[in-house]
Amino acid sequence: MSLMSWVRRLWDRFGPARRLVVVEGDSLPTLLTGRDLVLVRDDGEDWSVGMLCPCGCGETIELLLLEEARPRWDISLDAFSRPSLHPSVWRKTGCRSHFWVKHGRIHWCD
């Protein structure tokens, strides 16, 4: 593991928790901030969650929340409005990152 990767993982563990930002519409905004998860909601229905890959590769990750989607994820908020995703996120291409989002923090699967 490189020094930069180690620092990024330390920041994910002890830095500020990620927040959930809700946007109206049917697609992710073209620009995402580094630490926020963006929930896309259209007419009160949650469609997807997007985020920049936490490994630092800069790729956008979009996770579908719709019941009929496969694969699909669930998102929940704790008492402090910190987001958690279920199941884990595992990129099959590109950087191949594998991680959980729990209480606004990234937990890497090594």
N, C-alpha and C positions, 0 to 999 in steps of 0.2 A: 504494500500500500504506500502510495506517495505521501510526502509531507502535506501537500495541499489537500489530498483526500482525507487525511487524518484530521487536519484542522477543520475541514467542512463537517466531518462527522461529529467532532467535539462541539462545534457551534450548533449543529442540529440538536444535540442533546441538552446543552446548557444555555443556549442563546434564547431570545424571546420566542414564545410559541407562535406557530402559524395561526393566522386568522382566516375566517371564512367571509368572503365578500360575495353578496348576492347581486346578480345582474339580470335584468329582464331581457328576454329575447329568445332566439332559438339557436344561437351559436356563441362560441367563446369570443371575447374581445381579441383583437389582433395582437395587442401588447398585454402581457401578463407581468405582474410584479414578481420579484424573486422569491418572496416568502408566503404570499397569500394563496389560498385555494379559492377559486372562483366557481360559485354555484350558478349555473344557468337555469333560470326559471321562466317559463312561458305560461301565462294565464293561470298562475298558481300551481303549475305542475313542474316538479324538478326534473330536468332533462339530463344534465351532466355536470361533472366537476372537472375543472381544469387546473393545471399547475405547471410550472417549469420543473423539469427534472431536477431533484435535489443533488444529483451528483455533480452538477455544474456544466453538463454538456450543452445546455441551452435549449434542448428540445422541449416542445410542449407535450404534455400528457393530458389526454382527455379520457375520462372514465364515465361510461353511461350509467345512469341511475334508473332508467325506465324498466318496468317489470318484464316486458317482453324482450328486452335486449339480452344478448349473450355474447361475451361475458358481461356481467353487470356488477355494480358495487352498491353498497349502502353507506350513507353518511349519517353521523349522529353528532350532536353537540353535548358537551358536558355542562356542568353548572356554571362554568366560567366562559361559555361559548367557544370552547376550543374544539375543533373538528377531529373526528376519528373516521377512518374508512375501513370497510370490511368487504372483501378479503384484502390480502396484501396486494401491492402493485409490483408486477414483475414484467419488465420490458423484455420482450423476446428478440428485439432487434436493437441496433445502435449500441448504446452503452451497457445494455443488459442489466440495469439496476434492479434490485429486488429489495423492497422495504415495506414497512407498515407505517401508516399515519395514525398515531394514537395521542389523543389529548393535545393536538397541535404540534406534535414532535415527530420527527422521522426516526424510526427504529430500523436499522439496517439488518438484513438477513445475510449473514456471511457464510 
